[in-house]
Amino acid sequence: MARSQIQMTFRRDGVSGTFGIQKDGSMSRKFAYSYDREDYTGAYETAEEALTAAVGNSEGMSNPPTTIYVGTIVEADPQAADHARTIINNMTQRAHVDYGDPAARYLKNVSPAQIKELDEAIKASILGWLQKQKLMPAFVRVEGIREYSVPFPGSSVSRGTERVSEVQDIGVEPGPQDGGN
């Protein structure tokens, strides 16, 4: 099944990509809301803040939503990790093509610790390059979506101090002709 594209609008600085990163590099959870489960708005500290903002922003709509969706924003993975094994394999193949059988054992005995070290160096290099070139992912995904029902505005009417449902049972009231003469 194909995953639908989710468009994001962020209320703080208008751009995505760094809103959830703390000074120490850790991620903080942020929440967004949607009226249609497709287009999400905001980067709120709590789910309650996102819901409150959604309800507040829907109050002036000509066709207010009946459901609000609130979910956790998950920043995109820039895919900078786990490239060492592929690079080593490519280097081995290229050496074999260029030098033949004498290069057949080139990089065949690289240990897991060495691969891990190379992976970390490659990841740091790729992330540094992406940041320098301003090419970090600007897309996100929303997960853990919760659905909240929104009552229709005007679903009840005040009559004096008593709140009465706007919808009444339909029936026939006795009229003058039914009540006897």
C-alpha positions as a printed Julia matrix, in Angstrom:
181×3 Matrix{Float64}:
   0.0     0.0     0.0
   1.38    3.41   -0.92
   1.78    5.89    1.92
   0.16    9.27    1.27
   2.31   12.39    1.25
   1.84   14.52    4.34
   2.28   18.25    3.91
   3.51   20.1     6.97
   3.2    23.72    8.02
   5.12   24.76   11.1
   3.92   27.63   13.24
   7.24   28.63   14.79
   9.71   29.57   12.07
   7.93   28.4     8.92
  10.57   25.76    8.11
  10.96   22.17    9.07
  14.06   20.14    9.77
  15.46   21.52   13.03
  12.49   22.35   15.24
  12.88   19.27   17.45
  16.66   19.22   17.99
  17.92   20.29   21.41
  21.32   21.89   22.1
  22.71   18.51   23.16
  21.58   16.93   19.89
  18.72   14.94   21.41
  15.25   15.07   19.94
  12.22   16.48   21.71
   8.75   15.26   20.85
   6.57   17.72   18.99
   2.91   17.39   18.03
   0.89   18.57   15.05
  -2.82   18.6    14.2
  -4.89   18.02   11.09
  -8.52   18.33   10.08
  -8.22   15.79    7.23
  -5.41   13.42    8.35
  -3.32   14.58    5.37
  -2.19   18.18    5.97
  -0.69   18.72    9.43
  -0.04   22.04   11.12
   2.14   23.07   14.04
   5.02   21.92   16.18
   3.51   21.98   19.67
   5.1    20.87   22.93
   2.17   18.66   23.94
  -0.71   16.89   22.25
  -3.09   18.98   24.38
  -1.56   22.22   23.02
  -2.01   20.95   19.46
  -5.63   19.99   20.12
  -6.4    23.32   21.8
  -4.89   25.2    18.85
  -6.87   23.08   16.37
 -10.15   23.73   18.17
  -9.37   27.46   18.44
  -8.43   27.74   14.77
 -11.55   25.86   13.67
 -14.01   28.13   15.47
 -14.23   30.72   12.7
 -14.45   28.25    9.82
 -17.55   28.3     7.64
 -17.49   24.49    7.52
 -15.88   23.45   10.82
 -14.38   19.98   11.14
 -16.11   17.22   13.06
 -12.83   15.41   13.74
  -9.35   16.62   14.68
  -6.27   14.41   14.34
  -3.23   14.94   16.58
   0.02   13.05   16.1
   3.72   13.0    16.94
   6.09   14.54   14.41
   8.95   12.26   13.36
  11.81   13.96   11.55
  13.22   12.27    8.47
  16.32   10.11    8.65
  18.91   11.6     6.24
  20.1     8.04    5.43
  23.72    8.84    6.29
  24.45    5.59    8.17
  25.4     2.04    7.18
  27.35    2.73    3.98
  30.74    1.23    4.94
  30.12   -2.34    3.76
  28.85   -1.11    0.35
  31.84    1.21   -0.1
  34.31   -1.55    0.87
  32.65   -3.95   -1.61
  32.79   -1.33   -4.39
  36.46   -0.6    -3.63
  37.24   -4.34   -3.75
  35.45   -4.79   -7.09
  37.11   -1.74   -8.66
  40.56   -2.9    -7.51
  39.88   -6.34   -9.01
  38.79   -4.79  -12.32
  41.86   -2.53  -12.44
  44.48   -5.01  -11.14
  42.99   -8.47  -11.68
  43.65  -11.5    -9.48
  46.43   -9.92   -7.39
  43.76   -7.58   -5.9
  41.3   -10.42   -5.12
  42.03  -10.35   -1.37
  42.01   -6.54   -1.07
  39.84   -5.49    1.93
  38.54   -9.06    2.46
  39.65   -9.22    6.11
  38.09   -6.01    7.43
  36.79   -6.66   10.96
  33.32   -5.68   12.2
  34.94   -3.1    14.5
  36.74   -1.54   11.52
  33.48   -1.46    9.53
  31.72    0.21   12.47
  34.5     2.81   12.73
  34.3     3.51    9.0
  30.49    3.75    9.19
  30.75    6.38   11.94
  33.29    8.41    9.94
  31.19    8.22    6.76
  28.04    9.21    8.65
  29.77   12.23   10.21
  31.12   13.26    6.83
  27.74   12.92    5.07
  25.87   14.79    7.83
  28.46   17.57    7.8
  28.18   17.88    4.03
  24.35   17.87    4.09
  24.33   20.6     6.74
  26.95   22.72    4.97
  25.06   22.5     1.69
  21.71   23.06    3.45
  20.43   19.75    2.08
  19.14   18.16    5.28
  15.7    16.58    4.81
  12.88   19.09    5.12
  10.13   16.45    5.27
   8.62   14.69    8.23
   6.16   11.94    9.06
   3.36   12.02   11.63
   2.86    8.9    13.75
   0.78    7.88   16.73
  -2.19    9.77   15.34
  -5.13   10.13   17.71
  -8.61   11.1    16.61
 -10.76   13.56   18.57
 -14.43   14.26   17.87
 -15.46   17.9    17.79
 -19.06   18.74   18.68
 -20.99   20.68   16.08
 -21.18   24.34   16.99
 -24.72   25.27   17.96
 -25.67   21.68   18.72
 -27.62   22.99   21.67
 -29.54   26.18   22.17
 -29.96   28.21   25.35
 -33.52   29.1    26.34
 -33.28   31.2    29.42
 -31.15   29.25   31.87
 -32.07   25.88   30.36
 -30.01   24.25   27.56
 -32.25   22.38   25.18
 -31.24   20.09   22.33
 -31.78   21.79   19.0
 -33.15   18.58   17.52
 -36.58   17.65   18.85
 -38.74   14.62   18.36
 -41.13   15.22   15.55
 -44.69   14.46   16.4
 -48.18   15.8    16.24
 -49.31   18.19   18.91
 -52.94   18.07   19.73
 -54.65   20.94   17.97
 -57.94   22.64   18.7
 -59.78   20.13   16.53
 -58.34   17.17   18.53
 -58.93   18.53   21.98
 -62.69   18.45   21.92
 -64.99   21.38   21.39
